[in-house]
Amino acid sequence: MNFNPEEYKYPSKRNVVYGHKGMVATSQPLASQAGLEILKAGGNAVDAAIATAACLTVVEPTSNGLGSDAFALVWINDKLHGLNASGYSPCSISIEKLKDRGYSEIPKYGVIPVMVPGAPAAWAELSNKFGKLPLIDVLKPAIDYARNGFAVSVNVKSAWDAAYHIYRSEQKEEFNGWFSTFTKNGRTPKFGEIWKLPHHGDTLEKIGRTYAEDYYKGGIADKIDSFLKKYKGYLTKEDLSCYKPEWVEPIRTDYRGYDVCEIPPNGQGLVALMALQILNGFSFTEKDSSETYHKQIEAMKLAFADGQKYITDPEHMKADVSRLLSEEYAEARRNLITDTALFPTDGDPNSRGTVYLCTADSEGNMVSYIQSNYMGFGSGIVIPETGIALHNRLHNFSYDNQHDNCLMPHKKTYHTIIPGFLMKNGKAVGPFGVMGAFMQPQGHVQVIANLIDFHMNPQEALDAPRWQWIKDKKIEVEPGVPLHIVKDLMRRGHVVKIQPNASSFGRGQIILRTDEGTLCGGTEPRTDGQIAVW
């Protein structure tokens, strides 16, 4: 048979998935099944989340890797816990040093934008604090796929090809590690081809046996340090050795009786909560209405304007989170919304007025987890004979010394990856998330509105066509948005583009616990998503 696995001539429907003993929802079927395998082996939702996350670094290396950052929201023992495992900038870097080297902006790729990766430390921290199984056992499915091979899925293959062209255009020796790891005979994998990453498997085993100590303080850290020094990067073993993830108190806002919870800054979950606070002042009854689209877009624009001005490392953040989330400030921002599209500007709250997964188990524990290399494979830097593809999160700093999020030594940057969690009356409803850079808070707002305002089931809430604010008055919408809505948005002053590329609108997962105590899940139709259920 000769068919195109990227082509689908007819619409298809995914049903909501129900389960009882456990559920894992993620963007790649093999990773979902890895998490379920750990649940059946006696692990809890935390163990399953770690197993799934580690497996995703193997089977979906186009979005995350062993050099990723991570965040998690963990519901366990009737309490929601937040873990910030984003890394710091190197202690030896500064704007002045980059300018002295001739850089007019922070590069996207290469050794310069590499920061401390947080994901391996996140796995160890989660395992030590809440896991039931040894970390090495939890990582076994990922190690097996890395050493013995996995079949490359459709969306992963497409993203792999895109990365190949980006890194090939760089034409620098420092990218050779990527090509020796992620190509064979000068080519990327075919659809369904069995691909092995043996060095990746070896590194996973070292992480599992040492609870990531070897990664941050041992032989792996030495290899990272040596490579980056060779190519005049800034990250050192000293930067790695002093890193530790932080347990943080989640922030939340009440949206029509539900607590929507996010990780506090430096994550951009605050943007989603600010938008929902603004939308709390409106009443929505119809999803497919230009009035609904318009107000959601305008609220999102205003929230983003504030987020991009104020969000940074909390130690350097000048705006108070509680003020940004206050009803008083939300009302002031809400009053800026009229019937026409506005040009978004930040306000003054001090004037008084990338992969996502979720898991659940039979004990009531639930995890909302996200990790990313930022731009696809990230920096394009792969440490030889380790499988470690390092992220390029440093590119997200401002190059302006006066900006709150300006690049400084040992600082966390505005971070795009955000897990979400829904509660009601102090009890867990469930984890949710939509990955995809600056689409993420926009996806959170749309999914929450679909669930709460329009009473959609989890799968329907993910299936619904999405919009995305780009900048100024520019927005993009999926082809599924009704044409009469597109036309009315244009009449209101929005500059609208119908975007057929579904990948730019995010990839989400949802697990909810029903009143009966069963689990109900939806998975993203825009990627290779699957729910594994028990």
Phi and psi in degrees as a GROMACS rama.xvg file:
@    title "Ramachandran Plot"
@    xaxis  label "Phi"
@    yaxis  label "Psi"
@TYPE xy
-123.344  95.6541  ASN-2
-127.708  162.81  PHE-3
-104.183  111.023  ASN-4
-70.987  -5.82369  PRO-5
-96.7444  -2.86162  GLU-6
-110.946  129.653  GLU-7
-136.438  108.443  TYR-8
-78.4219  -21.1631  LYS-9
-124.782  146.652  TYR-10
-64.8926  149.692  PRO-11
-132.384  157.956  SER-12
-124.879  135.985  LYS-13
-105.998  134.839  ARG-14
-84.9045  154.083  ASN-15
-59.0714  143.418  VAL-16
-108.399  131.902  VAL-17
-111.271  148.731  TYR-18
-157.408  -178.94  GLY-19
-136.054  -49.7947  HIS-20
-82.2431  -23.5466  LYS-21
179.343  156.173  GLY-22
-152.212  140.434  MET-23
-133.084  125.072  VAL-24
-122.401  124.526  ALA-25
-156.251  -179.582  THR-26
-86.6019  -0.367509  SER-27
-142.617  124.951  GLN-28
-57.7691  -41.032  PRO-29
-63.1859  -37.3091  LEU-30
-68.5424  -39.8076  ALA-31
-60.6684  -43.1206  SER-32
-69.2685  -30.9503  GLN-33
-63.1023  -43.4982  ALA-34
-62.661  -41.5627  GLY-35
-64.9264  -37.9035  LEU-36
-58.4155  -40.6009  GLU-37
-70.7987  -37.3023  ILE-38
-60.4615  -43.6423  LEU-39
-70.2562  -21.7388  LYS-40
-84.7049  3.35303  ALA-41
105.626  1.93781  GLY-42
-77.7104  164.335  GLY-43
-101.858  -171.553  ASN-44
-62.0521  -31.3401  ALA-45
-68.8698  -47.1246  VAL-46
-58.0497  -42.191  ASP-47
-64.4004  -38.2304  ALA-48
-65.0435  -42.5862  ALA-49
-63.9456  -45.1297  ILE-50
-60.7746  -41.9943  ALA-51
-67.4346  -43.9102  THR-52
-61.6681  -44.7251  ALA-53
-64.7378  -39.9184  ALA-54
-65.3862  -36.483  CYS-55
-63.6741  -30.0365  LEU-56
-64.94  -23.3002  THR-57
-90.236  -56.3025  VAL-58
-85.2361  -14.3771  VAL-59
-133.567  61.052  GLU-60
-70.1495  -8.63689  PRO-61
-73.0484  -11.0013  THR-62
-124.879  -19.0466  SER-63
-159.751  171.948  ASN-64
-171.624  -167.619  GLY-65
-75.3876  -1.95085  LEU-66
-114.065  26.9724  GLY-67
-85.9573  167.083  SER-68
-99.3615  168.214  ASP-69
-154.006  155.724  ALA-70
-138.506  151.609  PHE-71
-146.413  144.815  ALA-72
-116.659  122.993  LEU-73
-121.1  118.04  VAL-74
-95.688  113.002  TRP-75
-153.573  142.075  ILE-76
54.8126  39.7484  ASN-77
61.615  30.5886  ASP-78
-144.044  145.664  LYS-79
-97.2192  125.359  LEU-80
-114.814  143.689  HIS-81
-115.022  135.629  GLY-82
-121.281  121.609  LEU-83
-102.697  106.563  ASN-84
-116.196  44.0423  ALA-85
-90.7326  150.16  SER-86
-94.6504  170.845  GLY-87
-95.4909  158.413  TYR-88
-69.4122  154.166  SER-89
-60.1332  146.918  PRO-90
-67.3738  -20.3512  CYS-91
-96.6537  2.60342  SER-92
-97.423  155.03  ILE-93
-162.866  161.932  SER-94
-60.3759  -42.1541  ILE-95
-61.6276  -41.165  GLU-96
-64.7651  -39.9143  LYS-97
-68.0421  -39.4464  LEU-98
-65.0099  -37.5012  LYS-99
-63.092  -26.9108  ASP-100
-87.8247  3.55237  ARG-101
94.2136  9.26891  GLY-102
-84.2673  126.862  TYR-103
-90.791  -9.75026  SER-104
-157.083  168.179  GLU-105
-75.3454  124.785  ILE-106
-63.6212  152.623  PRO-107
-80.0286  -36.8788  LYS-108
-125.721  165.576  TYR-109
96.8365  -166.703  GLY-110
-77.6587  -21.495  VAL-111
-64.2026  -48.549  ILE-112
-81.6397  14.1798  PRO-113
-80.2358  129.248  VAL-114
-117.389  177.987  MET-115
-63.6389  125.472  VAL-116
-78.447  142.276  PRO-117
-109.42  -14.8324  GLY-118
-62.1816  -48.1161  ALA-119
-58.2824  -38.0275  PRO-120
-66.9291  -33.528  ALA-121
-63.2986  -44.5881  ALA-122
-59.3309  -45.1773  TRP-123
-64.6459  -42.5503  ALA-124
-65.3096  -45.6083  GLU-125
-62.8379  -42.2522  LEU-126
-64.2096  -46.0234  SER-127
-64.092  -38.9322  ASN-128
-84.0006  -39.888  LYS-129
-129.823  -11.3664  PHE-130
-73.5572  160.455  GLY-131
-107.426  -25.7736  LYS-132
-107.612  155.154  LEU-133
-59.7308  144.689  PRO-134
-59.4877  -38.6179  LEU-135
-62.3649  -34.891  ILE-136
-69.4111  -37.9277  ASP-137
-66.7023  -31.5319  VAL-138
-86.4668  -3.12981  LEU-139
-59.6509  -42.4382  LYS-140
-59.7283  -40.8576  PRO-141
-65.9002  -41.9785  ALA-142
-61.546  -41.0732  ILE-143
-63.2683  -45.6511  ASP-144
-65.0748  -36.9725  TYR-145
-66.1494  -42.5602  ALA-146
-82.7625  -37.7174  ARG-147
-101.802  -10.2991  ASN-148
104.263  154.74  GLY-149
-140.368  154.383  PHE-150
-84.3406  124.602  ALA-151
-72.5962  125.953  VAL-152
-86.2791  172.255  SER-153
-63.2883  -55.9673  VAL-154
-68.7083  -31.7241  ASN-155
-64.9517  -43.3179  VAL-156
-59.7673  -44.01  LYS-157
-63.462  -43.9996  SER-158
-68.4611  -33.5698  ALA-159
-60.9411  -45.5177  TRP-160
-60.8255  -42.6172  ASP-161
-61.8749  -42.005  ALA-162
-64.5309  -39.2365  ALA-163
-55.0319  -45.5999  TYR-164
-69.0867  -35.1057  HIS-165
-64.5692  -51.4989  ILE-166
-72.7256  -30.6159  TYR-167
-64.4624  -34.4873  ARG-168
-70.183  -19.1582  SER-169
-69.9875  -35.6399  GLU-170
51.3887  49.8364  GLN-171
-127.578  146.84  LYS-172
-59.8671  -32.6127  GLU-173
-63.8718  -15.0267  GLU-174
-90.7596  -1.30369  PHE-175
-60.0459  -31.7275  ASN-176
-62.3834  -35.1563  GLY-177
-65.1348  -44.9414  TRP-178
-69.6783  -35.4653  PHE-179
-71.9071  -23.9429  SER-180
-91.3476  -41.6974  THR-181
-112.273  12.5876  PHE-182
-134.665  158.458  THR-183
-129.098  125.616  LYS-184
51.3388  37.4809  ASN-185
79.2724  12.979  GLY-186
-131.464  160.999  ARG-187
-88.3623  169.182  THR-188
-68.1052  157.874  PRO-189
-88.8337  164.751  LYS-190
-57.9307  126.181  PHE-191
77.9574  2.00507  GLY-192
-69.3323  142.93  GLU-193
-78.5794  122.989  ILE-194
-123.914  134.431  TRP-195
-114.468  145.235  LYS-196
-131.896  70.9304  LEU-197
-61.1538  -39.5038  PRO-198
-65.1088  -36.9295  HIS-199
-57.8405  -44.5545  HIS-200
-62.4286  -40.0604  GLY-201
-62.6675  -41.4714  ASP-202
-66.7189  -40.9815  THR-203
-59.1421  -40.5476  LEU-204
-64.2508  -41.4265  GLU-205
-64.5042  -40.0138  LYS-206
-61.6884  -44.4839  ILE-207
-66.0612  -42.3093  GLY-208
-74.4815  -27.9078  ARG-209
-109.219  6.10458  THR-210
52.0231  45.5614  TYR-211
72.5601  2.80846  ALA-212
-60.6072  -39.9276  GLU-213
-65.5437  -31.0589  ASP-214
-68.4911  -40.9576  TYR-215
-99.4041  -22.187  TYR-216
-132.987  -5.8558  LYS-217
-114.502  -141.543  GLY-218
-63.1966  -37.3741  GLY-219
-65.2351  -42.5695  ILE-220
-60.0358  -38.0019  ALA-221
-61.7169  -42.5044  ASP-222
-65.2857  -41.7662  LYS-223
-62.7121  -46.6962  ILE-224
-59.9525  -46.8311  ASP-225
-63.963  -43.4387  SER-226
-65.3092  -45.4669  PHE-227
-69.6456  -33.02  LEU-228
-64.8013  -39.3199  LYS-229
-59.6604  -37.2236  LYS-230
-106.254  19.6366  TYR-231
63.5672  39.6453  LYS-232
-84.137  -177.507  GLY-233
-113.841  -24.2389  TYR-234
-68.6241  133.216  LEU-235
-126.333  170.167  THR-236
-62.6225  -33.3868  LYS-237
-62.5747  -39.5033  GLU-238
-61.997  -42.9911  ASP-239
-67.2749  -42.4928  LEU-240
-67.9583  -25.0345  SER-241
-95.457  5.26717  CYS-242
-82.6481  141.317  TYR-243
-151.283  132.807  LYS-244
-62.8429  159.441  PRO-245
-117.167  130.977  GLU-246
-82.0261  128.294  TRP-247
-129.125  156.738  VAL-248
-83.9002  121.345  GLU-249
-59.7765  149.177  PRO-250
-99.6335  157.433  ILE-251
-154.401  160.63  ARG-252
-139.236  148.798  THR-253
-84.1812  118.399  ASP-254
-117.702  99.0038  TYR-255
54.5141  43.3618  ARG-256
95.867  -7.79464  GLY-257
-108.161  140.435  TYR-258
-88.5556  115.7  ASP-259
-95.1542  121.492  VAL-260
-113.812  142.26  CYS-261
-141.194  166.632  GLU-262
-77.2109  137.208  ILE-263
-70.0177  168.905  PRO-264
-54.0358  142.119  PRO-265
-87.496  3.95506  ASN-266
-76.4895  157.589  GLY-267
-92.7047  15.7685  GLN-268
-58.2417  -28.0208  GLY-269
-56.8924  -34.3688  LEU-270
-62.2139  -45.2734  VAL-271
-60.9844  -43.1582  ALA-272
-67.3542  -38.4591  LEU-273
-63.6626  -40.5235  MET-274
-64.5479  -42.0945  ALA-275
-65.7739  -36.4221  LEU-276
-60.4566  -42.5613  GLN-277
-63.6195  -44.7027  ILE-278
-69.0495  -19.8772  LEU-279
-57.4789  -25.3873  ASN-280
-83.3352  -1.95223  GLY-281
-113.127  161.109  PHE-282
-117.44  126.74  SER-283
-117.887  133.315  PHE-284
-121.957  -18.963  THR-285
-131.34  124.62  GLU-286
-67.7364  -51.4681  LYS-287
-85.705  65.9511  ASP-288
-134.008  136.34  SER-289
-64.3458  -28.8832  SER-290
-64.856  -42.6109  GLU-291
-62.6903  -49.8664  THR-292
-58.8937  -46.2973  TYR-293
-60.6238  -48.3608  HIS-294
-69.0705  -37.2619  LYS-295
-62.7846  -43.9278  GLN-296
-64.185  -44.6739  ILE-297
-64.8731  -41.291  GLU-298
-63.0885  -39.6234  ALA-299
-65.6896  -41.5235  MET-300
-60.8348  -44.2619  LYS-301
-66.5973  -40.6942  LEU-302
-65.1552  -40.9512  ALA-303
-65.011  -39.6017  PHE-304
-58.147  -42.5476  ALA-305
-70.2819  -43.0104  ASP-306
-60.5147  -43.4249  GLY-307
-72.8652  -18.3008  GLN-308
-86.2987  -41.4602  LYS-309
-104.576  -27.7865  TYR-310
-74.4908  129.212  ILE-311
-165.01  -165.7  THR-312
-52.0694  127.06  ASP-313
-55.9768  -26.349  PRO-314
-69.6377  -18.1412  GLU-315
-115.362  6.1719  HIS-316
-83.6712  124.095  MET-317
-87.9428  -22.2492  LYS-318
-93.9604  143.637  ALA-319
-85.2377  129.017  ASP-320
-60.5207  -41.9162  VAL-321
-62.5035  -34.0221  SER-322
-70.0232  -41.091  ARG-323
-63.7712  -28.4023  LEU-324
-98.5134  4.20246  LEU-325
-71.5338  150.596  SER-326
-65.167  -33.6614  GLU-327
-59.9394  -45.5311  GLU-328
-71.8663  -38.6304  TYR-329
-60.4121  -39.111  ALA-330
-65.556  -40.7429  GLU-331
-62.0592  -41.3606  ALA-332
-70.8137  -39.0214  ARG-333
-61.0808  -35.7471  ARG-334
-68.2812  -12.4981  ASN-335
-79.7388  -15.4867  LEU-336
-82.4235  124.114  ILE-337
-119.715  -163.094  THR-338
-80.6287  -6.73389  ASP-339
-118.349  158.218  THR-340
-65.3925  134.53  ALA-341
-102.929  159.256  LEU-342
-90.7532  113.897  PHE-343
-70.4395  132.82  PRO-344
-131.808  152.38  THR-345
-75.151  155.601  ASP-346
-105.382  -170.744  GLY-347
-125.006  95.7913  ASP-348
-68.7834  -13.1821  PRO-349
-91.3161  3.21629  ASN-350
-96.0303  22.2653  SER-351
64.5084  -23.2149  ARG-352
-117.717  142.689  TYR-356
-145.405  157.65  LEU-357
-141.984  151.607  CYS-358
-138.229  159.086  THR-359
-152.307  150.426  ALA-360
-129.061  178.526  ASP-361
-74.0455  -12.5368  SER-362
-87.4707  -3.27344  GLU-363
97.4403  -2.16201  GLY-364
-76.0417  144.339  ASN-365
-144.575  146.226  MET-366
-132.955  133.001  VAL-367
-113.061  116.352  SER-368
-135.941  141.405  TYR-369
-145.18  140.348  ILE-370
-146.122  152.93  GLN-371
-158.504  150.128  SER-372
-96.5271  8.71336  ASN-373
77.4963  -85.441  TYR-374
-101.638  89.1036  MET-375
64.4708  -118.775  GLY-376
-73.2725  -8.35131  PHE-377
97.4813  -132.051  GLY-378
-70.5723  -16.6919  SER-379
85.7723  -2.14514  GLY-380
-92.1046  119.75  ILE-381
-119.366  121.968  VAL-382
-69.3403  121.918  ILE-383
-52.4449  137.747  PRO-384
60.4339  28.4136  GLU-385
-129.735  -24.3267  THR-386
76.936  4.05209  GLY-387
-82.7534  108.793  ILE-388
-94.966  116.36  ALA-389
-86.2039  139.555  LEU-390
-74.1908  167.547  HIS-391
-121.364  38.9553  ASN-392
-64.313  -22.4188  ARG-393
-61.1342  -23.0129  LEU-394
-61.8301  -18.4668  HIS-395
-84.027  -3.63018  ASN-396
-71.1878  157.645  PHE-397
-82.809  145.674  SER-398
-93.9997  8.48586  TYR-399
-102.002  117.872  ASP-400
-59.6283  -21.637  ASN-401
-88.9802  -10.573  GLN-402
-79.3958  144.865  HIS-403
-56.786  -35.2857  ASP-404
-98.4764  29.7012  ASN-405
-67.7809  150.045  CYS-406
-63.8795  128.671  LEU-407
-144.74  160.93  MET-408
-64.3195  144.765  PRO-409
50.3429  54.0822  HIS-410
-134.401  144.278  LYS-411
-88.5077  143.636  LYS-412
-98.9919  164.335  THR-413
-48.6484  125.645  TYR-414
-117.186  135.561  HIS-415
-85.5712  -26.1008  THR-416
-82.4257  130.746  ILE-417
-143.814  121.271  ILE-418
-85.4036  149.735  PRO-419
-120.906  157.885  GLY-420
-148.731  140.889  PHE-421
-114.757  132.765  LEU-422
-131.282  160.641  MET-423
-149.207  127.504  LYS-424
55.0609  38.2157  ASN-425
79.4318  3.3539  GLY-426
-114.673  153.801  LYS-427
-71.5821  131.646  ALA-428
-98.8383  -45.407  VAL-429
155.346  165.68  GLY-430
-82.8819  149.59  PRO-431
-151.092  160.665  PHE-432
-172.821  154.207  GLY-433
-135.616  114.414  VAL-434
-86.626  165.276  MET-435
128.025  63.754  GLY-436
48.316  -127.211  ALA-437
-79.2424  -0.828761  PHE-438
-75.2736  -17.834  MET-439
-60.8562  -53.1761  GLN-440
-65.061  -29.1322  PRO-441
-67.203  -40.1833  GLN-442
-66.5544  -39.3256  GLY-443
-59.1489  -47.5561  HIS-444
-61.7784  -44.6348  VAL-445
-68.0272  -40.7807  GLN-446
-66.2221  -43.2899  VAL-447
-63.2942  -43.1687  ILE-448
-61.667  -41.2618  ALA-449
-62.2657  -40.545  ASN-450
-71.484  -46.1543  LEU-451
-93.2277  -47.5257  ILE-452
-74.8653  -38.3596  ASP-453
-114.127  8.3414  PHE-454
53.964  40.3286  HIS-455
-83.2171  150.718  MET-456
-74.667  164.568  ASN-457
-56.0151  -39.1187  PRO-458
-70.2427  -41.9209  GLN-459
-63.3391  -37.8624  GLU-460
-63.2168  -31.4836  ALA-461
-83.8381  -33.41  LEU-462
-69.6107  -30.3152  ASP-463
-54.4405  138.879  ALA-464
-60.2549  144.878  PRO-465
-115.973  158.507  ARG-466
-114.612  163.87  TRP-467
-147.896  123.302  GLN-468
-77.2437  132.239  TRP-469
-99.8759  -60.5511  ILE-470
-170.813  161.422  LYS-471
49.0317  -118.031  ASP-472
-106.268  12.472  LYS-473
-87.8271  130.055  LYS-474
-133.604  157.296  ILE-475
-121.95  144.781  GLU-476
-129.539  153.406  VAL-477
-76.2487  156.554  GLU-478
-58.3407  -21.6838  PRO-479
-74.6627  -11.1858  GLY-480
-68.9139  126.991  VAL-481
-54.6933  141.565  PRO-482
-62.6449  -34.089  LEU-483
-65.5566  -29.8416  HIS-484
-71.8985  -43.3657  ILE-485
-57.105  -46.0253  VAL-486
-64.1815  -40.4262  LYS-487
-70.5503  -36.4783  ASP-488
-61.128  -38.5951  LEU-489
-65.8917  -38.287  MET-490
-64.8817  -28.9667  ARG-491
-80.2193  -4.16913  ARG-492
105.837  -0.467885  GLY-493
-73.8617  141.132  HIS-494
-95.4831  105.237  VAL-495
-106.521  132.772  VAL-496
-121.849  129.384  LYS-497
-83.4634  117.054  ILE-498
-107.628  111.463  GLN-499
-76.4344  -13.7711  PRO-500
-79.3702  98.652  ASN-501
-64.4884  -25.479  ALA-502
-64.066  -22.6067  SER-503
-78.8679  -5.88698  SER-504
-101.768  15.1556  PHE-505
89.2259  164.635  GLY-506
-136.8  118.276  ARG-507
-120.28  166.342  GLY-508
-144.198  148.789  GLN-509
-142.675  136.182  ILE-510
-129.767  126.47  ILE-511
-120.51  145.313  LEU-512
-97.335  124.85  ARG-513
-79.019  168.446  THR-514
-61.5284  -25.3391  ASP-515
-81.1071  -9.16004  GLU-516
94.1825  0.206254  GLY-517
-85.7716  168.515  THR-518
-104.285  140.868  LEU-519
-133.172  121.426  CYS-520
-129.35  153.382  GLY-521
-131.92  148.737  GLY-522
-132.013  157.352  THR-523
-70.3644  123.559  GLU-524
-77.9397  -9.90295  PRO-525
-88.0873  5.23847  ARG-526
-147.598  -160.749  THR-527
-87.5209  23.2084  ASP-528
-57.8341  148.758  GLY-529
-152.428  148.689  GLN-530
-107.176  126.937  ILE-531
-102.132  129.874  ALA-532
-136.792  152.024  VAL-533
